[in-house]
């Protein structure tokens, strides 16, 4: 968090643009995954499932769930950064926009391409917004907060994403091959893109 604060005055316009680009890419990627129709990432499965039972859009549920997750940071003694708040507020509306304007392909080949494109876009978008250094997303911060309590990283991630995935599926969220591909591929891809897209502080 201290690093995030120290970077607020370091090329704020450049960092703001990179943050916005990353979050827009992330939100559009979730919409592309939805239109591909082969399954969703765990958190969008949850949001989609909830949206089927309330009079709210998928993006609105995403924003509300992000705010709720941020409240869970309090007992974990996690402090949000500018990027954390921006993530909570921007991804949902961009997701709704993408759902409204993007096409839904009929061809299985195109749907598979949508899945691959979405996973890559998530990794690139994550690289941009995390690489700014203004704080992790709400869900990532929840995971790191549990790690600080002593849980291994893999266990914290499995517990969080497994729980929301099961709840979302029970509520009617879409689970499929893309859900598995996302779970297996996003981590390694972020690991490749994040070092290349991280904006280092000026000397």
C-alpha positions as protocol buffer text, in pm:
chain_id: "A"
residue {
  index: 1
  type: UNK
  ca { x: 0 y: 0 z: 0 }
}
residue {
  index: 2
  type: UNK
  ca { x: 288 y: 235 z: 73 }
}
residue {
  index: 3
  type: UNK
  ca { x: 423 y: 167 z: -274 }
}
residue {
  index: 4
  type: UNK
  ca { x: 83 y: 248 z: -420 }
}
residue {
  index: 5
  type: UNK
  ca { x: 75 y: 580 z: -234 }
}
residue {
  index: 6
  type: UNK
  ca { x: 425 y: 671 z: -342 }
}
residue {
  index: 7
  type: UNK
  ca { x: 326 y: 625 z: -705 }
}
residue {
  index: 8
  type: UNK
  ca { x: 25 y: 855 z: -690 }
}
residue {
  index: 9
  type: UNK
  ca { x: 246 y: 1153 z: -777 }
}
residue {
  index: 10
  type: UNK
  ca { x: 464 y: 961 z: -1025 }
}
residue {
  index: 11
  type: UNK
  ca { x: 330 y: 1029 z: -1378 }
}
residue {
  index: 12
  type: UNK
  ca { x: -34 y: 1027 z: -1259 }
}
residue {
  index: 13
  type: UNK
  ca { x: -177 y: 1092 z: -1607 }
}
residue {
  index: 14
  type: UNK
  ca { x: 11 y: 801 z: -1763 }
}
residue {
  index: 15
  type: UNK
  ca { x: -78 y: 572 z: -1475 }
}
residue {
  index: 16
  type: UNK
  ca { x: -443 y: 681 z: -1484 }
}
residue {
  index: 17
  type: UNK
  ca { x: -466 y: 604 z: -1857 }
}
residue {
  index: 18
  type: UNK
  ca { x: -302 y: 265 z: -1811 }
}
residue {
  index: 19
  type: UNK
  ca { x: -533 y: 189 z: -1519 }
}
residue {
  index: 20
  type: UNK
  ca { x: -839 y: 285 z: -1725 }
}
residue {
  index: 21
  type: UNK
  ca { x: -719 y: 84 z: -2025 }
}
residue {
  index: 22
  type: UNK
  ca { x: -661 y: -222 z: -1809 }
}
residue {
  index: 23
  type: UNK
  ca { x: -1002 y: -205 z: -1644 }
}
residue {
  index: 24
  type: UNK
  ca { x: -1182 y: -148 z: -1975 }
}
residue {
  index: 25
  type: UNK
  ca { x: -1001 y: -447 z: -2127 }
}
residue {
  index: 26
  type: UNK
  ca { x: -1091 y: -655 z: -1822 }
}
residue {
  index: 27
  type: UNK
  ca { x: -1460 y: -561 z: -1834 }
}
residue {
  index: 28
  type: UNK
  ca { x: -1485 y: -616 z: -2210 }
}
residue {
  index: 29
  type: UNK
  ca { x: -1310 y: -952 z: -2172 }
}
residue {
  index: 30
  type: UNK
  ca { x: -1582 y: -1070 z: -1935 }
}
residue {
  index: 31
  type: UNK
  ca { x: -1844 y: -962 z: -2189 }
}
residue {
  index: 32
  type: UNK
  ca { x: -1660 y: -1147 z: -2468 }
}
residue {
  index: 33
  type: UNK
  ca { x: -1650 y: -1458 z: -2249 }
}
residue {
  index: 34
  type: UNK
  ca { x: -2024 y: -1426 z: -2187 }
}
residue {
  index: 35
  type: UNK
  ca { x: -2106 y: -1392 z: -2557 }
}
residue {
  index: 36
  type: UNK
  ca { x: -1886 y: -1690 z: -2636 }
}
residue {
  index: 37
  type: UNK
  ca { x: -2137 y: -1902 z: -2447 }
}
residue {
  index: 38
  type: UNK
  ca { x: -1887 y: -2166 z: -2333 }
}
residue {
  index: 39
  type: UNK
  ca { x: -1881 y: -2073 z: -1965 }
}
residue {
  index: 40
  type: UNK
  ca { x: -1777 y: -1783 z: -1744 }
}
residue {
  index: 41
  type: UNK
  ca { x: -1502 y: -1709 z: -1494 }
}
residue {
  index: 42
  type: UNK
  ca { x: -1595 y: -1797 z: -1133 }
}
residue {
  index: 43
  type: UNK
  ca { x: -1683 y: -1445 z: -1017 }
}
residue {
  index: 44
  type: UNK
  ca { x: -1897 y: -1374 z: -1326 }
}
residue {
  index: 45
  type: UNK
  ca { x: -2070 y: -1709 z: -1276 }
}
residue {
  index: 46
  type: UNK
  ca { x: -2162 y: -1578 z: -932 }
}
residue {
  index: 47
  type: UNK
  ca { x: -2274 y: -1236 z: -1060 }
}
residue {
  index: 48
  type: UNK
  ca { x: -2471 y: -1394 z: -1344 }
}
residue {
  index: 49
  type: UNK
  ca { x: -2643 y: -1632 z: -1106 }
}
residue {
  index: 50
  type: UNK
  ca { x: -2739 y: -1350 z: -870 }
}
residue {
  index: 51
  type: UNK
  ca { x: -2860 y: -1130 z: -1159 }
}
residue {
  index: 52
  type: UNK
  ca { x: -3109 y: -1400 z: -1257 }
}
residue {
  index: 53
  type: UNK
  ca { x: -3289 y: -1355 z: -926 }
}
residue {
  index: 54
  type: UNK
  ca { x: -3279 y: -977 z: -879 }
}
residue {
  index: 55
  type: UNK
  ca { x: -3383 y: -682 z: -1093 }
}
residue {
  index: 56
  type: UNK
  ca { x: -3026 y: -574 z: -1157 }
}
residue {
  index: 57
  type: UNK
  ca { x: -2794 y: -600 z: -1455 }
}
residue {
  index: 58
  type: UNK
  ca { x: -2490 y: -825 z: -1454 }
}
residue {
  index: 59
  type: UNK
  ca { x: -2265 y: -520 z: -1427 }
}
residue {
  index: 60
  type: UNK
  ca { x: -2461 y: -377 z: -1136 }
}
residue {
  index: 61
  type: UNK
  ca { x: -2431 y: -705 z: -945 }
}
residue {
  index: 62
  type: UNK
  ca { x: -2058 y: -705 z: -1022 }
}
residue {
  index: 63
  type: UNK
  ca { x: -2020 y: -357 z: -871 }
}
residue {
  index: 64
  type: UNK
  ca { x: -2224 y: -445 z: -563 }
}
residue {
  index: 65
  type: UNK
  ca { x: -2031 y: -767 z: -505 }
}
residue {
  index: 66
  type: UNK
  ca { x: -1705 y: -572 z: -539 }
}
residue {
  index: 67
  type: UNK
  ca { x: -1819 y: -328 z: -270 }
}
residue {
  index: 68
  type: UNK
  ca { x: -1920 y: -617 z: -42 }
}
residue {
  index: 69
  type: UNK
  ca { x: -1580 y: -779 z: -96 }
}
residue {
  index: 70
  type: UNK
  ca { x: -1415 y: -449 z: -3 }
}
residue {
  index: 71
  type: UNK
  ca { x: -1608 y: -450 z: 324 }
}
residue {
  index: 72
  type: UNK
  ca { x: -1453 y: -790 z: 396 }
}
residue {
  index: 73
  type: UNK
  ca { x: -1113 y: -619 z: 375 }
}
residue {
  index: 74
  type: UNK
  ca { x: -1184 y: -441 z: 704 }
}
residue {
  index: 75
  type: UNK
  ca { x: -1141 y: -738 z: 941 }
}
residue {
  index: 76
  type: UNK
  ca { x: -844 y: -850 z: 729 }
}
residue {
  index: 77
  type: UNK
  ca { x: -682 y: -507 z: 781 }
}
residue {
  index: 78
  type: UNK
  ca { x: -637 y: -454 z: 409 }
}
residue {
  index: 79
  type: UNK
  ca { x: -631 y: -98 z: 273 }
}
residue {
  index: 80
  type: UNK
  ca { x: -764 y: -25 z: -76 }
}
residue {
  index: 81
  type: UNK
  ca { x: -575 y: 190 z: -324 }
}
residue {
  index: 82
  type: UNK
  ca { x: -702 y: 414 z: -602 }
}
residue {
  index: 83
  type: UNK
  ca { x: -682 y: 121 z: -840 }
}
residue {
  index: 84
  type: UNK
  ca { x: -887 y: -93 z: -604 }
}
residue {
  index: 85
  type: UNK
  ca { x: -1174 y: 155 z: -594 }
}
residue {
  index: 86
  type: UNK
  ca { x: -1153 y: 214 z: -970 }
}
residue {
  index: 87
  type: UNK
  ca { x: -1172 y: -160 z: -1030 }
}
residue {
  index: 88
  type: UNK
  ca { x: -1484 y: -189 z: -816 }
}
residue {
  index: 89
  type: UNK
  ca { x: -1661 y: 94 z: -998 }
}
residue {
  index: 90
  type: UNK
  ca { x: -1550 y: 60 z: -1361 }
}
residue {
  index: 91
  type: UNK
  ca { x: -1546 y: -310 z: -1452 }
}
residue {
  index: 92
  type: UNK
  ca { x: -1920 y: -361 z: -1398 }
}
residue {
  index: 93
  type: UNK
  ca { x: -2044 y: -78 z: -1624 }
}
residue {
  index: 94
  type: UNK
  ca { x: -1793 y: -176 z: -1896 }
}
residue {
  index: 95
  type: UNK
  ca { x: -1919 y: -534 z: -1870 }
}
residue {
  index: 96
  type: UNK
  ca { x: -2277 y: -416 z: -1921 }
}
residue {
  index: 97
  type: UNK
  ca { x: -2169 y: -206 z: -2220 }
}
residue {
  index: 98
  type: UNK
  ca { x: -1988 y: -502 z: -2375 }
}
residue {
  index: 99
  type: UNK
  ca { x: -2288 y: -729 z: -2321 }
}
residue {
  index: 100
  type: UNK
  ca { x: -2509 y: -473 z: -2497 }
}
residue {
  index: 101
  type: UNK
  ca { x: -2294 y: -403 z: -2804 }
}
residue {
  index: 102
  type: UNK
  ca { x: -2092 y: -718 z: -2876 }
}
residue {
  index: 103
  type: UNK
  ca { x: -2230 y: -987 z: -3109 }
}
residue {
  index: 104
  type: UNK
  ca { x: -2315 y: -1341 z: -3007 }
}
residue {
  index: 105
  type: UNK
  ca { x: -2155 y: -1584 z: -3253 }
}
residue {
  index: 106
  type: UNK
  ca { x: -2330 y: -1901 z: -3374 }
}
residue {
  index: 107
  type: UNK
  ca { x: -2022 y: -2080 z: -3501 }
}
residue {
  index: 108
  type: UNK
  ca { x: -1844 y: -2302 z: -3249 }
}
residue {
  index: 109
  type: UNK
  ca { x: -1510 y: -2201 z: -3397 }
}
residue {
  index: 110
  type: UNK
  ca { x: -1584 y: -1833 z: -3337 }
}
residue {
  index: 111
  type: UNK
  ca { x: -1710 y: -1907 z: -2987 }
}
residue {
  index: 112
  type: UNK
  ca { x: -1382 y: -2082 z: -2908 }
}
residue {
  index: 113
  type: UNK
  ca { x: -1195 y: -1782 z: -3048 }
}
residue {
  index: 114
  type: UNK
  ca { x: -1405 y: -1559 z: -2822 }
}
residue {
  index: 115
  type: UNK
  ca { x: -1301 y: -1772 z: -2525 }
}
residue {
  index: 116
  type: UNK
  ca { x: -932 y: -1753 z: -2611 }
}
residue {
  index: 117
  type: UNK
  ca { x: -951 y: -1379 z: -2681 }
}
residue {
  index: 118
  type: UNK
  ca { x: -1131 y: -1316 z: -2352 }
}
residue {
  index: 119
  type: UNK
  ca { x: -872 y: -1503 z: -2146 }
}
residue {
  index: 120
  type: UNK
  ca { x: -586 y: -1314 z: -2312 }
}
residue {
  index: 121
  type: UNK
  ca { x: -768 y: -982 z: -2266 }
}
residue {
  index: 122
  type: UNK
  ca { x: -814 y: -1055 z: -1895 }
}
residue {
  index: 123
  type: UNK
  ca { x: -441 y: -1125 z: -1858 }
}
residue {
  index: 124
  type: UNK
  ca { x: -339 y: -811 z: -2050 }
}
residue {
  index: 125
  type: UNK
  ca { x: -595 y: -596 z: -1867 }
}
residue {
  index: 126
  type: UNK
  ca { x: -475 y: -730 z: -1532 }
}
residue {
  index: 127
  type: UNK
  ca { x: -117 y: -656 z: -1632 }
}
residue {
  index: 128
  type: UNK
  ca { x: -206 y: -296 z: -1711 }
}
residue {
  index: 129
  type: UNK
  ca { x: -413 y: -212 z: -1403 }
}
residue {
  index: 130
  type: UNK
  ca { x: -205 y: -403 z: -1149 }
}
residue {
  index: 131
  type: UNK
  ca { x: 115 y: -283 z: -1315 }
}
residue {
  index: 132
  type: UNK
  ca { x: 20 y: 76 z: -1237 }
}
residue {
  index: 133
  type: UNK
  ca { x: 90 y: 3 z: -871 }
}
residue {
  index: 134
  type: UNK
  ca { x: -221 y: 170 z: -733 }
}
residue {
  index: 135
  type: UNK
  ca { x: -360 y: -131 z: -552 }
}
residue {
  index: 136
  type: UNK
  ca { x: -503 y: -474 z: -639 }
}
residue {
  index: 137
  type: UNK
  ca { x: -860 y: -547 z: -736 }
}
residue {
  index: 138
  type: UNK
  ca { x: -1110 y: -612 z: -455 }
}
residue {
  index: 139
  type: UNK
  ca { x: -1105 y: -989 z: -508 }
}
residue {
  index: 140
  type: UNK
  ca { x: -727 y: -1011 z: -530 }
}
residue {
  index: 141
  type: UNK
  ca { x: -698 y: -811 z: -208 }
}
residue {
  index: 142
  type: UNK
  ca { x: -935 y: -1049 z: -32 }
}
residue {
  index: 143
  type: UNK
  ca { x: -711 y: -1337 z: -138 }
}
residue {
  index: 144
  type: UNK
  ca { x: -391 y: -1168 z: -20 }
}
residue {
  index: 145
  type: UNK
  ca { x: -564 y: -1076 z: 307 }
}
residue {
  index: 146
  type: UNK
  ca { x: -633 y: -1443 z: 373 }
}
residue {
  index: 147
  type: UNK
  ca { x: -271 y: -1523 z: 287 }
}
residue {
  index: 148
  type: UNK
  ca { x: -162 y: -1274 z: 554 }
}
residue {
  index: 149
  type: UNK
  ca { x: -367 y: -1475 z: 805 }
}
residue {
  index: 150
  type: UNK
  ca { x: -159 y: -1780 z: 724 }
}
residue {
  index: 151
  type: UNK
  ca { x: -346 y: -1956 z: 445 }
}
residue {
  index: 152
  type: UNK
  ca { x: -136 y: -2076 z: 151 }
}
residue {
  index: 153
  type: UNK
  ca { x: -200 y: -1876 z: -166 }
}
residue {
  index: 154
  type: UNK
  ca { x: -339 y: -2170 z: -362 }
}
residue {
  index: 155
  type: UNK
  ca { x: -577 y: -2258 z: -78 }
}
residue {
  index: 156
  type: UNK
  ca { x: -701 y: -1899 z: -37 }
}
residue {
  index: 157
  type: UNK
  ca { x: -769 y: -1870 z: -409 }
}
residue {
  index: 158
  type: UNK
  ca { x: -934 y: -2213 z: -426 }
}
residue {
  index: 159
  type: UNK
  ca { x: -1159 y: -2139 z: -128 }
}
residue {
  index: 160
  type: UNK
  ca { x: -1270 y: -1800 z: -259 }
}
residue {
  index: 161
  type: UNK
  ca { x: -1321 y: -1888 z: -625 }
}
residue {
  index: 162
  type: UNK
  ca { x: -1456 y: -2234 z: -549 }
}
residue {
  index: 163
  type: UNK
  ca { x: -1715 y: -2090 z: -311 }
}
residue {
  index: 164
  type: UNK
  ca { x: -1842 y: -1820 z: -548 }
}
residue {
  index: 165
  type: UNK
  ca { x: -1838 y: -2066 z: -839 }
}
residue {
  index: 166
  type: UNK
  ca { x: -2057 y: -2318 z: -657 }
}
residue {
  index: 167
  type: UNK
  ca { x: -2297 y: -2051 z: -531 }
}
residue {
  index: 168
  type: UNK
  ca { x: -2320 y: -1895 z: -876 }
}
residue {
  index: 169
  type: UNK
  ca { x: -2379 y: -2232 z: -1041 }
}
residue {
  index: 170
  type: UNK
  ca { x: -2655 y: -2317 z: -793 }
}
residue {
  index: 171
  type: UNK
  ca { x: -2817 y: -1982 z: -873 }
}
residue {
  index: 172
  type: UNK
  ca { x: -2810 y: -2055 z: -1245 }
}
residue {
  index: 173
  type: UNK
  ca { x: -2476 y: -1912 z: -1353 }
}
residue {
  index: 174
  type: UNK
  ca { x: -2315 y: -2050 z: -1668 }
}
residue {
  index: 175
  type: UNK
  ca { x: -2036 y: -2301 z: -1608 }
}
residue {
  index: 176
  type: UNK
  ca { x: -1858 y: -2471 z: -1897 }
}
residue {
  index: 177
  type: UNK
  ca { x: -1530 y: -2548 z: -2066 }
}
residue {
  index: 178
  type: UNK
  ca { x: -1436 y: -2178 z: -2063 }
}
residue {
  index: 179
  type: UNK
  ca { x: -1460 y: -2181 z: -1684 }
}
residue {
  index: 180
  type: UNK
  ca { x: -1193 y: -2450 z: -1669 }
}
residue {
  index: 181
  type: UNK
  ca { x: -976 y: -2285 z: -1935 }
}
residue {
  index: 182
  type: UNK
  ca { x: -999 y: -1955 z: -1749 }
}
residue {
  index: 183
  type: UNK
  ca { x: -901 y: -2115 z: -1418 }
}
residue {
  index: 184
  type: UNK
  ca { x: -600 y: -2292 z: -1571 }
}
residue {
  index: 185
  type: UNK
  ca { x: -476 y: -2026 z: -1811 }
}
residue {
  index: 186
  type: UNK
  ca { x: -527 y: -1684 z: -1652 }
}
residue {
  index: 187
  type: UNK
  ca { x: -268 y: -1726 z: -1376 }
}
residue {
  index: 188
  type: UNK
  ca { x: 20 y: -1826 z: -1605 }
}
residue {
  index: 189
  type: UNK
  ca { x: -75 y: -1561 z: -1862 }
}
residue {
  index: 190
  type: UNK
  ca { x: -87 y: -1285 z: -1599 }
}
residue {
  index: 191
  type: UNK
  ca { x: 253 y: -1407 z: -1484 }
}
residue {
  index: 192
  type: UNK
  ca { x: 388 y: -1346 z: -1832 }
}
residue {
  index: 193
  type: UNK
  ca { x: 217 y: -1013 z: -1904 }
}
residue {
  index: 194
  type: UNK
  ca { x: 243 y: -842 z: -1564 }
}
residue {
  index: 195
  type: UNK
  ca { x: 624 y: -800 z: -1560 }
}
residue {
  index: 196
  type: UNK
  ca { x: 613 y: -660 z: -1914 }
}
residue {
  index: 197
  type: UNK
  ca { x: 328 y: -417 z: -1843 }
}
residue {
  index: 198
  type: UNK
  ca { x: 435 y: -296 z: -1498 }
}
residue {
  index: 199
  type: UNK
  ca { x: 524 y: 72 z: -1504 }
}
residue {
  index: 200
  type: UNK
  ca { x: 835 y: 117 z: -1285 }
}
residue {
  index: 201
  type: UNK
  ca { x: 876 y: 430 z: -1074 }
}
residue {
  index: 202
  type: UNK
  ca { x: 1093 y: 705 z: -1216 }
}
residue {
  index: 203
  type: UNK
  ca { x: 1430 y: 741 z: -1057 }
}
